[in-house]
Amino acid sequence: MANDFTGRILKITTTGSIPLANIKVKGGTWTGAAAGNVFAITDEAGRLYSWTFPADGSQVSFQELGWLSGPITITTMGGGQVNLYLGTK
C-alpha cells in the first residue's frame, strides 16, 4: 500500500516526503511492524521524532507532537503502517 496523505489521517507505509505545509499532529498509531523496526520523521525546522517497535508486537501510540514545519520527511519506515492524526487548530 502506498502512502496516503489525503484527509485528516495520514497513512504511512514507506519513506518519502509528506507534501503538506505546516501540520498539527494530534497523535497517531503504528501497527504491524516487527520488533526493533524504527519509524522516524524530520520536519523542515530540523526536529527529529523517532520510535522503535516493541518486542511484544503491541501497537505504538504517539502523543500530540504539535505543529510541524512542512514538508516533513519520513526518514525511516521499518514496516507496518503509521497513522498520524491531524488537528485543525
C-alpha positions, -999 to 999 in steps of 0.1 A, spaced: 0 0 0 13 34 -9 13 64 14 -20 83 16 -18 120 26 -55 128 18 -79 136 46 -72 142 83 -54 108 89 -21 104 71 -14 68 63 23 60 60 39 27 48 71 39 31 98 65 33 95 98 14 81 133 19 48 144 32 39 172 7 20 194 32 29 227 46 27 232 84 6 205 101 -5 199 136 -1 162 147 -26 154 174 -14 118 178 -11 86 160 -6 48 159 19 24 145 8 -12 139 21 -43 120 58 -38 123 85 -62 135 103 -59 169 131 -34 166 118 -16 135 122 21 135 99 49 123 114 84 121 103 117 107 121 151 104 104 184 98 118 214 79 129 230 112 152 200 119 131 184 146 136 146 146 110 123 160 118 86 163 101 55 176 111 18 179 86 -10 176 84 -31 208 94 -67 211 59 -78 222 44 -65 189 19 -42 206 7 -11 189 27 21 194 7 52 202 20 87 196 12 116 219 5 150 204 35 164 185 21 198 180 29 219 149 55 205 125 70 226 97 65 210 64 73 194 42 81 166 66 105 138 56 98 102 65 134 92 70 129 56 83 99 33 80 108 -2 91 75 -18 84 38 -18 92 16 12 89 16 46 108 -15 67 111 -9 103 120 -40 122 132 -40 158 121 -56 186 142 -73 217 129 -62 243 154 
